[in-house]
Amino acid sequence: MASSQCLENPPSLDSTSGIGSVQEIGGLKAYVTGLQDSKLAILLIHDAFGYEAPKLRKLADKVAANGFLVVVPDFFYGDPIDPDNPKVDRQAWLKAHSMDKGCEDAKPVIAALRSKGVTSIGAAGFCWGGVVVVKLARSNDIQAGVVLHPGPITEDDINEVICPIAILGAEIDHFSPPEQLKHLGEILSTKSGVDSFVKIFPGVNHGWAVRYSDDDESAVKSAEESHEDMLNWFTKYVKPKFRSLV
C-alpha cells in the first residue's frame, strides 16, 4: 500500500457520481445502487482513494445491472489519501486505516445486509480493498471474493480462505508481482473444496481495473475484461442460476 504504484493515476473524486445514492449501512456511509430488495449483494471495497471515485461507482452500477444490490462503503470515514498533499504522512494514514480495521468495519455492513433479507454476498476489492476481501474470505461472511491488483496478501491469510476466490493481477506490478500472485494461486489450488482462479493481465499496471485512462483503448479493454471476469465469478458463486451478463 505504500508503493508509488498504489497512488498513480488518482481519480478526481465526485460525491455525486453514479446513478445510485449514498445511504448509511452498518454504521458507514455507502454508495448503494441496484435493487433495494435483492437477496443478492456485492460489496465493492475501494482502494486508497475511497468510495467517491467515479470509475468505481460506474463499476458498481454495472454490477447492479446484473441483478445485485451493490454497496460501496466508505471505509475511510471521509479521509481518503491525498497524494498531492505533501503534508500527508502515508504511514500514519495507513496505520489509521489498516486492512484489519477495514475487515472489522465490513462485518456490521454485512450484518445489516443480512438483516434486510440478503442471503448471499460477494465482495470485490482493489489494492487496499483486495486485502480486506481476502480477510473476509477467511469466514462465512461472504460467499465469494474477487481480488484485483491487491495489496500485501500474506500466505497465512490465503491458507485460511474458505470461500471461492479469484485473483486478478497486473503484469507490471511492483507491489504484488505476477510471480507472487501465482504462488498464492498454487497455495489455493491445494485447498480441497475451495475453488480459485488466478489471472495475470498483460501490459497493464497496478490499479488498471479502476484507474484506467478513457483515452487508452487497450487499457479500457483490459479493465472491462477484468470486470467481466469478476461478474462471471459472482454469477457462478453468488447467483448460480443467473447466466446473462450486461
ZAZAMI-986549 format. One record per residue (C-alpha): x, y, z; residue in one letter. Coordinates in nm, 2 decimals, padded with zeros to 4 digits, always signed. Example, Ala and Ser with C-alpha at 12.3 -4.5 7.8 and 13.67 -1.06 7.14 Angstrom:
BEGIN
        x        y        z   rest
   +01.23   -00.45   +00.78      A
   +01.37   -00.11   +00.71      S
END
This chain:
BEGIN
        x        y        z   rest
   +00.00   +00.00   +00.00      M
   +00.30   +00.24   +00.04      A
   +00.41   +00.16   -00.31      S
   +00.41   +00.46   -00.55      S
   +00.21   +00.25   -00.79      Q
   -00.08   +00.24   -00.54      C
   -00.12   +00.62   -00.58      L
   -00.06   +00.66   -00.95      E
   -00.34   +00.80   -01.17      N
   -00.55   +00.93   -00.89      P
   -00.92   +00.98   -00.97      P
   -01.10   +01.31   -00.95      S
   -01.33   +01.23   -00.66      L
   -01.70   +01.32   -00.71      D
   -01.95   +01.27   -00.43      S
   -02.24   +01.30   -00.68      T
   -02.11   +01.04   -00.94      S
   -02.31   +00.73   -01.02      G
   -02.68   +00.66   -01.05      I
   -02.72   +00.53   -00.70      G
   -02.75   +00.71   -00.37      S
   -02.55   +00.75   -00.05      V
   -02.70   +00.57   +00.25      Q
   -02.59   +00.46   +00.59      E
   -02.54   +00.09   +00.63      I
   -02.39   -00.08   +00.93      G
   -02.27   +00.25   +01.07      G
   -02.09   +00.35   +00.75      L
   -02.18   +00.59   +00.47      K
   -02.21   +00.38   +00.15      A
   -02.28   +00.43   -00.22      Y
   -02.57   +00.20   -00.29      V
   -02.70   +00.10   -00.63      T
   -02.93   -00.17   -00.77      G
   -03.25   -00.34   -00.65      L
   -03.30   -00.25   -00.28      Q
   -03.49   -00.57   -00.21      D
   -03.25   -00.80   -00.38      S
   -03.15   -01.11   -00.19      K
   -02.80   -01.10   -00.35      L
   -02.55   -00.83   -00.26      A
   -02.20   -00.74   -00.37      I
   -01.96   -00.53   -00.16      L
   -01.71   -00.33   -00.36      L
   -01.42   -00.23   -00.14      I
   -01.22   +00.07   -00.26      H
   -00.85   +00.14   -00.29      D
   -00.67   +00.42   -00.11      A
   -00.88   +00.69   -00.30      F
   -01.20   +00.59   -00.13      G
   -01.57   +00.54   -00.23      Y
   -01.62   +00.86   -00.43      E
   -01.41   +00.75   -00.72      A
   -01.63   +00.78   -01.03      P
   -01.50   +00.48   -01.21      K
   -01.56   +00.26   -00.90      L
   -01.91   +00.39   -00.88      R
   -01.96   +00.33   -01.25      K
   -01.85   -00.03   -01.20      L
   -02.09   -00.06   -00.91      A
   -02.37   +00.05   -01.14      D
   -02.26   -00.21   -01.39      K
   -02.26   -00.49   -01.14      V
   -02.60   -00.38   -01.01      A
   -02.74   -00.40   -01.36      A
   -02.68   -00.78   -01.34      N
   -02.94   -00.82   -01.06      G
   -02.73   -00.74   -00.75      F
   -02.77   -00.49   -00.47      L
   -02.42   -00.33   -00.47      V
   -02.28   -00.15   -00.17      V
   -01.96   +00.06   -00.17      V
   -01.89   +00.16   +00.19      P
   -01.67   +00.45   +00.29      D
   -01.41   +00.26   +00.50      F
   -01.20   +00.57   +00.54      F
   -01.47   +00.78   +00.71      Y
   -01.42   +01.07   +00.47      G
   -01.04   +01.05   +00.48      D
   -00.92   +00.90   +00.15      P
   -00.55   +00.96   +00.09      I
   -00.45   +01.28   -00.09      D
   -00.13   +01.20   -00.28      P
   -00.09   +01.57   -00.38      D
   -00.07   +01.69   -00.02      N
   +00.30   +01.70   +00.08      P
   +00.20   +01.71   +00.45      K
   +00.03   +01.36   +00.44      V
   +00.22   +01.11   +00.64      D
   +00.14   +00.79   +00.44      R
   +00.25   +00.55   +00.71      Q
   +00.04   +00.73   +00.98      A
   -00.26   +00.73   +00.74      W
   -00.22   +00.36   +00.67      L
   -00.20   +00.29   +01.04      K
   -00.52   +00.47   +01.10      A
   -00.69   +00.29   +00.81      H
   -00.55   -00.06   +00.84      S
   -00.68   -00.36   +00.64      M
   -00.76   -00.54   +00.96      D
   -00.98   -00.25   +01.06      K
   -01.14   -00.25   +00.72      G
   -01.23   -00.62   +00.77      C
   -01.38   -00.55   +01.11      E
   -01.58   -00.24   +00.98      D
   -01.72   -00.46   +00.69      A
   -01.88   -00.70   +00.93      K
   -02.16   -00.47   +01.06      P
   -02.23   -00.38   +00.70      V
   -02.27   -00.74   +00.61      I
   -02.48   -00.80   +00.92      A
   -02.71   -00.51   +00.82      A
   -02.75   -00.66   +00.47      L
   -02.84   -00.99   +00.62      R
   -03.10   -00.82   +00.84      S
   -03.26   -00.68   +00.53      K
   -03.30   -01.03   +00.39      G
   -02.99   -01.06   +00.18      V
   -02.90   -01.43   +00.16      T
   -02.58   -01.43   -00.05      S
   -02.29   -01.18   -00.05      I
   -01.99   -01.15   -00.27      G
   -01.70   -00.90   -00.22      A
   -01.45   -00.75   -00.46      A
   -01.16   -00.53   -00.36      G
   -00.90   -00.32   -00.52      F
   -00.54   -00.28   -00.38      C
   -00.62   -00.19   -00.01      W
   -00.97   -00.34   -00.06      G
   -00.83   -00.66   -00.21      G
   -00.65   -00.74   +00.12      V
   -00.98   -00.67   +00.31      V
   -01.16   -00.92   +00.08      V
   -00.90   -01.19   +00.15      V
   -00.95   -01.14   +00.52      K
   -01.33   -01.16   +00.48      L
   -01.29   -01.48   +00.28      A
   -01.15   -01.65   +00.59      R
   -01.50   -01.67   +00.73      S
   -01.86   -01.73   +00.62      N
   -01.92   -01.36   +00.60      D
   -01.91   -01.38   +00.22      I
   -01.99   -01.65   -00.03      Q
   -01.72   -01.55   -00.29      A
   -01.44   -01.30   -00.33      G
   -01.26   -01.13   -00.61      V
   -00.93   -00.95   -00.56      V
   -00.80   -00.70   -00.82      L
   -00.44   -00.58   -00.82      H
   -00.42   -00.65   -00.44      P
   -00.21   -00.50   -00.17      G
   +00.01   -00.72   +00.06      P
   -00.17   -01.06   +00.08      I
   +00.00   -01.29   +00.32      T
   +00.03   -01.67   +00.29      E
   -00.13   -01.70   +00.63      D
   -00.44   -01.52   +00.51      D
   -00.45   -01.73   +00.19      I
   -00.42   -02.05   +00.39      N
   -00.73   -01.95   +00.59      E
   -00.95   -01.87   +00.29      V
   -01.27   -02.09   +00.29      I
   -01.48   -01.94   +00.01      C
   -01.42   -01.93   -00.37      P
   -01.18   -01.66   -00.46      I
   -01.04   -01.51   -00.78      A
   -00.72   -01.31   -00.80      I
   -00.68   -01.07   -01.10      L
   -00.33   -00.92   -01.12      G
   -00.13   -00.69   -01.34      A
   +00.18   -00.79   -01.53      E
   +00.35   -00.46   -01.43      I
   +00.30   -00.46   -01.05      D
   +00.59   -00.39   -00.82      H
   +00.38   -00.44   -00.51      F
   +00.21   -00.77   -00.60      S
   +00.41   -00.91   -00.89      P
   +00.27   -01.19   -01.10      P
   +00.51   -01.44   -00.95      E
   +00.38   -01.38   -00.61      Q
   +00.02   -01.40   -00.71      L
   +00.08   -01.72   -00.90      K
   +00.24   -01.86   -00.58      H
   -00.06   -01.77   -00.38      L
   -00.27   -01.94   -00.65      G
   -00.06   -02.26   -00.61      E
   -00.14   -02.25   -00.23      I
   -00.51   -02.21   -00.31      L
   -00.51   -02.49   -00.55      S
   -00.41   -02.73   -00.28      T
   -00.72   -02.64   -00.07      K
   -00.99   -02.91   -00.11      S
   -01.33   -02.77   -00.17      G
   -01.22   -02.41   -00.23      V
   -01.24   -02.31   -00.60      D
   -00.98   -02.05   -00.70      S
   -00.87   -01.86   -01.01      F
   -00.56   -01.65   -01.08      V
   -00.52   -01.44   -01.39      K
   -00.25   -01.20   -01.49      I
   -00.34   -00.93   -01.73      F
   -00.06   -00.85   -01.98      P
   +00.07   -00.49   -02.04      G
   -00.12   -00.33   -01.75      V
   -00.01   -00.16   -01.43      N
   -00.12   -00.19   -01.07      H
   -00.46   -00.01   -01.04      G
   -00.56   -00.07   -01.40      W
   -00.91   -00.21   -01.32      A
   -01.04   +00.12   -01.18      V
   -00.78   +00.38   -01.27      R
   -00.75   +00.33   -01.64      Y
   -00.75   +00.62   -01.89      S
   -01.06   +00.65   -02.11      D
   -00.84   +00.76   -02.39      D
   -00.64   +00.44   -02.39      D
   -00.84   +00.19   -02.59      E
   -00.62   -00.10   -02.48      S
   -00.64   -00.01   -02.11      A
   -01.02   +00.02   -02.13      V
   -01.04   -00.32   -02.29      K
   -00.83   -00.48   -02.02      S
   -01.03   -00.31   -01.74      A
   -01.36   -00.43   -01.90      E
   -01.22   -00.78   -01.93      E
   -01.14   -00.78   -01.56      S
   -01.49   -00.65   -01.48      H
   -01.64   -00.94   -01.69      E
   -01.42   -01.19   -01.51      D
   -01.55   -01.05   -01.18      M
   -01.91   -01.07   -01.29      L
   -01.87   -01.42   -01.41      N
   -01.72   -01.53   -01.07      W
   -02.01   -01.37   -00.88      F
   -02.26   -01.52   -01.13      T
   -02.11   -01.86   -01.06      K
   -02.09   -01.84   -00.68      Y
   -02.33   -01.57   -00.56      V
   -02.61   -01.62   -00.81      K
   -02.56   -01.96   -00.96      P
   -02.88   -01.96   -01.17      K
   -02.81   -01.63   -01.33      F
   -02.63   -01.66   -01.66      R
   -02.68   -01.34   -01.87      S
   -02.43   -01.06   -01.83      L
   -02.49   -00.69   -01.93      V
END
